[in-house]
Amino acid sequence: MEIFEFEFMRNAISAGLLASVICGIMGTLVVVNRIVFLSGGIAHAAYGGIGLAFYFKWPVMISTLGFSLVASLLMAGVTLKAKHRADTIIGVIWALGMALGIILIDLTPGYNVDLMSYLFGSILTVPKSDLLIMLVIGILITILVSIFYKDLLAVSYDEEFAQIRGVRVKQLYFILIGMLGLTIVMVIQVVGLIMVIALLTIPPFIVEKYAKSLAQMMIGSSFLGAVFTLSGLWLSYMFDLTSGASIILVAGCVFLIILSVDQIRAYSLNKRRLVIVDNNKQK
Amino acid sequence: MNKSIVELKNVDFSYNGQPVLEQVNLTIRKDDFMAVIGPNGGGKTTLLKLILGLMSPDGGTIDVMGGLPRKASSAIGYVPQNVHINNNFPITAMDVVLMGKLRVGNRWKKNAGKDRDEAIKILGRLDMEPHAYKKIGELSGGQRQRVFIARALMTQPQLLLLDEPTASIDTKGQAEFFRLLKQLNKKVAILVVSHDLFVVSNYVKSVACVNKGLHYHPHEEITGDMLETMYSCSVEDICRVQVLAHGLPKKTLKGSGEKTNGNF
């Protein structure tokens, strides 16, 4: 396959696979803990980090990681302190981070980098150095999740019970949101911050129905995410399309197909049941 | 002989400046089977959370197994309200039960096999063994409640706390459920929060009415007499308990009123 002959393509495939695994693990936790909105907040606030990087000429990946880590821990703190106002405050940080990023890029003299590549992803231009950072963070997240697996499971399923059993719920929440902050910056590289939520939520949502444990859901989502990114990449290569959007479109189509198949199945099951009831009545 | 497990003395608790519980005294003994009834917002759940050590009282003392509630939380098995839990969660009944054995600070200890055997034994006692490896969402409300009880029993508690356990179970299932609790009560003290005194009264040994204050009724008071006075009289002079007046939903009053007429 000529697709593998290009180094940028090989890098793109590695980045896609790494992102799929990381998203599979963290996306599962996002979906079962219902923190999709918070993830969106982190993703958009991360743009502030990108702005900072350009204005001060810092390395983009590292400063974005740092900025989004601070923003996510701030959101986690606010969420714990004022639960009923959390969504509002997340919304504010969401918008502020974004605005800060845009203003800083405005103020940066000279040729302005392609903003679109951060909004919609730049998987085809991922350099080797970023791949390395992704690998390190991927391993870090895998280790942390394995260490805290039982605690994360207990807190996600029944927070109160976990607390009674002595789990340090707050500490664990900060760890979870911190890991989420790191994850999101990496997925921004692949599909861009606009579409990061989709890659984080669609695979776990599809797998949730079939999985019997969180671990199964994580593995299944990673696999499904890999299928989405690889087929999206292939489509974008074959038809010269934007890679990030192609990946999401593949994921979205599969999501819709599975949803409608489920609906049709439920409908026909009900219909059959009704027929049986009718027959019984006639007897 | 009849040792007290939980002892509340003059407990006050307020939330956002609003008093929720005032001067509450309560003793739970080793073989108690107590119902806690009262209106919504009357402080029932707060009372449970105080006993569990999830919240601390503003005044008074709470003593669980001779120490602070937080330290003794493994002596209490907690069964939360079913409705708060996500039923799509990817978890089997077995894994929910094993959660009861969650050991903090001992994460690498390998006891999986032993824990699993114990879980199967407890599930068997609750007639839930065939469902052990089903996903929690595939079970009925009553079966799910049994899984939560099994989880609570995994810690070998001295006291089971149940927060409106029958909210999602039909009437027939409820009677069955309380029979099960009565059987468990041979080995463990039980405190059950309930809306429906009429259902509970056939099974429990005592009733605590909670509406800011707490009024305790030992067994004798909740038999025939009390029920009759409670349901047939005007609402205001119902026992000494202000609680019942506001506490029992109209539907229950009416429904059980009819039943009382039929039975007595």
Interface residues (C-beta under 8 A of the other chain):
Chain A: V32 I147 K150 D151 L153 A154 S156 Y157 D158 E160 F161 A162 Q163 I164 R165 G166 V167 R168 E208 K209 A211 K212 S213 L214 Q216 M217
Chain B: L52 G53 L54 S73 S74 I76 Y78 P80 I85 N86 N88 F89 P90 I91 T92 D95 V96 M99 G100 L102 V104 R107 Y133 K135 R151
